[in-house]
Amino acid sequence: MFRHIPLKPKLILVSAISLTIFFCSSLVEAKTQKLIQSTDAQLRLKWHEEHLAMKKASIFKDLKWRFIGPEIMSGRVTDVDVPHGSKYTILAASASGGVWKTVNEGSTWEPIFEEAASTSIGDIAIAPSAPDTVWVGTGEANIFRSSMAGSGIYKSTDGGKTWSHMGLAGTHTIARIVVHPQNPDVVYVAASGHEWTYNEERGVFKTADGGKTWEKVFYINDKIGAIDLVMDPSESDILYASMWNRVRRRWSDPRPSPGDGIFKTTDGGKTWKQLKNGLPPAEFTGRIGIDIARSNPKVIYAFIDSHEIKRLPAEGEVDSYGRKKGPVYKGAEVYRSDDAGENWVKVSPLDQMMERFSSTYGWVFGQMRVDPNDENTLYIMGLAIGKSTDGGKTWKIIRYPGLHGDHHAMWIDPEDSNHIINGNDGGVNISYDGARTWINFENHPVVQFYNVTVDMAEPFNVYGSIQDNGSWKGPVTYEPGRSSKCQWTPVPGGEASYLVFDPTDPNVLYSQSFYGRIERSVYKDGKWESVKIEPKAKEGEPPLRGQWLAPFMVSHHNPYVVYHGFQYLFRSMNKGETWERISPDLTYSNPEEMGELPYAIPFQTITSISESPFKFGLIYVGTDDGRVHVTKNGGDTWAEIVEGLPYNKHVSRIIASQYDQATVYLSLNGKRDDDFAAYLFKSNDYGKTWLSISNNLPCGPINVIREDPKNEKVLYVGTDLGVYVSLDSGQTWHVLGSNLPSTFVHDLIVHPRDNVLVAATHGRGMWVIDDVSLIQTHGKEK
């Protein structure tokens, strides 16, 4: 259970150093900031309470969701912790699947944090002097495309059975929690702040009364947050904080700015001093991870994402995603101090290993750990794990079968340095021999699906693409713990791919890798054969801008016709062999919102396409910068249909009705403005006018809307808290089912033959309601 406790902040303390390094945002950033109204933190908590009340009172509370896997893989783990003196109890925090606990060292797991206003977790901390006191900081601090905002900090005093909300809801991301070694009521929190917008609820916070009240003891400005925090084990008033310009734009990854750096307090947070001597200038430093040697607290290490140019790219050199590469930076650098941070020396080599260690996205990583029993043994976490046994001078890359890439968490047993627990994008791994070999646990079900589709097999299969794990299919009949895990199998498609079957041939599948790189695959003789069919920019034109999850679809009217969205809409009349551009640029195409290499993110792109089943060439298109267009003649002419809609909100879904030619549904997602309102609209005149149908939906963001295939009044939506259903075309909404945890529902589909509703969640795998007849019958009674 969860209990909300109102935050009673004390007077905010701002150190003198904060004022000296404050800097003004650029004019572009200031202009963007004024357009954004992020949701009030207390309003989000209120919305969550309304959601729980609706869930309890729902007319469909007795309908049960059934988890169908997969169990052959796990998902991103952001932190791990172990109670003092325990060898078998482990707590694992997931990026978007809550907190899980095992009491048998990973043989089985149970969710212990799954009903909060956000189940995205940044950090967990078990009080050293009170093993049943657990703190959970919500909001993943790593900046991923799928990172979700948190709702503050929570506390349990019974090992995770019950939880109380303890404030800091406005932080959105919590990177580190440090609990006093003797007094569990004294806690420090490193808050990295909002991902997309400027906010003052970032920096270092402290409580001395178990979370009843908080002081903001270190703050620089509304853009710089605290990304790491460590305490001197010999003197609890000495702490080191890593500060980072964490705000990103929709078109640009984070980039170094003045104010980044390492700071130290010797009086429990009252005053802070920046540590500079020997460290690179702030204009070159990105995210910084820090750790202290418990065996010798004078020794401190810093893992820096260096943006100092090492070389220019070679002709034709591309980045990890096949895009033109920008300047090549030095990459991962490790610095060491032997005098408690007063002086630093770079100890890592300048080589290709360190250049490539975090690839072009060092802001995703930044975790490091020093062996608690050996000041010269340390680990850094990036695409792989790096281990040094000579104080950072030489490094060995740790690889092992089943050890997934992209590493974010590590716990080293203080009583046995060979015992290590690692958290990565594939779940949890354990080593008993100092990272030489690893046990892989795939039974921690926090898989992050982006979408779902189904086939017409008997029984049918569900398909979806999974963050960092490619695309997979599994049978709808899958039973966790009983079915063979190998019933889930890979299919063509990357981690960012819609999956679309040829409606006339179940052996033909369209998928993609990322950013619109589409391919057509044919299943023949027991294997898939794939061919790339992506459109290309014309000679002399700018590159095509494809969304990470670029939309495409096969026409309802002709299986040879495929539509694919970049900043333009493309159409193929021959299954992708050739393409024609059938639209102008349907985005705002604002040059101020196009990032520079190597920080650029494709933005101002098409995010949703829908063709009416009533008429060939009646097509709706929505974009990530909030534009919506319709063509009634296959692209010969286009009309913008945004009158009455919120400005510049990401179009998460546009759906042409299967019941009425002039009806269309639209969902908008404000996540990238830190806006969590429910934006849901219906038009009965091809988008000329829009009617809001969010009505009693307490909150968003809304990720998907679907019509029921048998009852035109029944609508389903997936939000960041669960699934809602309407029986009256959106006039009123009900929470669907009572046993689905609070989870990020990214896609929904009702199987047209079997009447099964499938939900793809981004953090809790795939779930189904085996028969929605009761819903359809209720709808017809209205």
Secondary structure, 3 states (H helix, E strand, C coil): CEEECCCCCCCCCCCHHHHHCCCCCCHHHHHHHHHCCCCCHHHHHHHHHHHHHHHHHCCCCCCCCEECCCCCCCCCEEEEECCCCCCCCEEEEECCCCEEEECCCCCCCEEEECCCCCCCEEEEEECCCCCCCEEEEECCCCCCCCCCCCCCEEEECCCCCCEEECCCHHHCCEEEEEECCCCCCCEEEEECCCCCCCCCCCEEEEECCCCCCCEEEECCCCCEEEEEEEECCCCCCCEEEEEEECCCECCECCCCCCCCEEEEECCCCCCCEEECCCCCCHHHEEEEEEEECCCCCCCEEEEEEEEEEEECCCCCCECCCCCECCCEEEEEEEEEECCCCCCCEECCCCCHHHHHCCCCCHHHCCEEEECCCCCCCEEEECCCEEEECCCCCCCEEECCCCCCCCEEEEEECCCCCCCEEEEECCEEEEECCCCCCCEEECCCCCCEECCCEECCCCCCEEEEEECCCEEEEEECCCCCCCCCHHHCEEECCCCCCCCEEECCEEEEEEEECCCCCEEEEEEECCEEEEEECCCCCCCCCCCCCCCCCCCEEECCCCCCCEEEECCCEEEECCCCCCCEECCCCCCCCCHHHCCCCCCECCCCCEEEEEECCCCCCCEEEEECCCCEEEECCCCCCCEECCCCCCCCCEEEEEEECCCCCCCEEEEEECHHHCCCCCEEEEECCCCCCCEECCCCCCCCCEEEEEECCCCCCCEEEEECCCEEEECCCCCCCEECCCCCCCCCEEEEEECCCCCCEEEEEECCCEEEECCCHHHHHHHHHC
